[in-house]
Amino acid sequence: MRTANMSCKVSTRTGVVPSVELQDLPIETVVDILSYLDVESLAATFRTNSWFCRLVRANWVHILLPIIKRDFSPIGPLFRVFDLCGGKPAMALQVVRDGAFLLEDPLVGSENYWDDFAQEKDRANEEEWRARLYAHDFLAVFKFCITVKQWEREFNRLRFFQQPQQSRVLEAHEFERFRHALYAWWTYARYFHGGVYPSSDGESEEAASFWLRLVDRWDARCNFMRQFSTSQLMEMLDMWTTIKAAVGRKVCPSASDLRLPEYNLTPAEAASIGWGESGESILIRDTMMKLTPDEILHLLVSRHRYTTKRSLVQFILLKNPGIERSVETFSSAWDMVMDDREGLLFEEKGDTALDPGNYFPASRVYPMAYGGVLDYATPEAEGVRAEFSQDGGRGLPYCVDDERFRYRNVTWRLPRGRLMPHPRPLEGRL
């Protein structure tokens, strides 16, 4: 990219006036021009020469803030990921009783905070967002934005894997739905898959048991999901199942899948390449899904760099030593919250709960050719999406005396995670 040599030549009757390079313009003008670039073009400009490098570093907040507001909305959930990754989570996990945990926010005193979390519409003014950006490192923010754009391209390709005839570029509002789901997943992964709490040092038996159970009545993971509306939960499910299927195909395929005729492999080759049979490979995949979105993106894009199973497992364990404590809990928490929502709907609507307009018109099986992150096929279905976009925060703050939830007082045991398949005679060297 020849940004440094940008010039403007004006033809006149007397000839051509000397060209004006971008570096000759006032700094304020250059900063304003750079704020209209997309983040990847800004990265190319940043690498052009040392003058642009110093300029972007010195004015990065003023350049990046307009780009983030324009290309990375919703901006509120995005900043929550920044706050969490920076070691200053906006919410804290606190023990309440029976060794279970709740999410509580020590910084926000609003009783309607959970509903505000789900419904926030970038109400903060530009000065407040600028102050939030100043609290973070330039390279961390820049890398995050680049990763989000890479995820947009990758998701657009993965989303239509099972319906290639329906392939298209997602619309701008569909990308916004995907980003919202991605930010929610990123936050969930940091809180509940990455081990922000409890710590691994001096961990009590009570705290350790947190990773092996999912208690609906008290569990923080379910309360995290309750922040979001039913429409947002369906968008998150679409994103999650699409990416989980891609991990199962590209990162840790099962030997039984590789024995299908389309792969043209011998049984010995399928056993050597595959990550165990169906049940074992699913356990391995569900363990890998505890990684953060940027780590999973790396595995999907750069899987070819790891020539053996052991090298891939070593890479994962170096970054996440405790990942094999349990499998991912995102799916289980989502299922339990959606069961609650459906139960409340039937209590409120009775026999009419399944009538069009009362029941969310979506299957839990994704990806489909429509719905979730994508638009629905009919305007009527989109109308129901709008209807179910206002119920974020139902059940929060969670009340143990609420009789509507008495039938959900259950405990799920989570299986231990696993990364390496059991060795088999046909596998040979890993």
Buried (B, 14 or more C-beta within 10 A) or exposed (E): EEBEEBEEEEEEEEEEEEEEEBBEBEEEEBBBBBBEBEBEBBBEBBEBBEEBEEBBEEBBBBBBBBBBBEBBBBBBBBBBBBBBBEEEBBBBBEBEEEBBBBBBBEEBEEEEBBBBBBBBEBEBEEEEBBEBBEEBEBEEBBEBBBBBBBBBEBBBEBBBEEEEEEEEEBEEEBBBBBBBBBBBBBBBBBBBBBBBBBEEEEBEEEBEEBBBBBBBBBBBBBBBBBBBBBBBBBBBBBBBBBBBBBBBBBBBBBBBBBBEEEEEBEEEBBBBBBBBBEEBBBBBBBBBBBBBBBBBBBBBEEEEEBEEBEEBBEBBBEEBEBBBBBBBBBBBBBBBBBEBBBBBBBEEEEEEBEEEEBBBBBEEEBBBEBBBBBBBEEEEBBEBBEBBBBBBBBBBBBEEEEEBBEEBEEEBEBEEBBBBBEEBEEBEEE
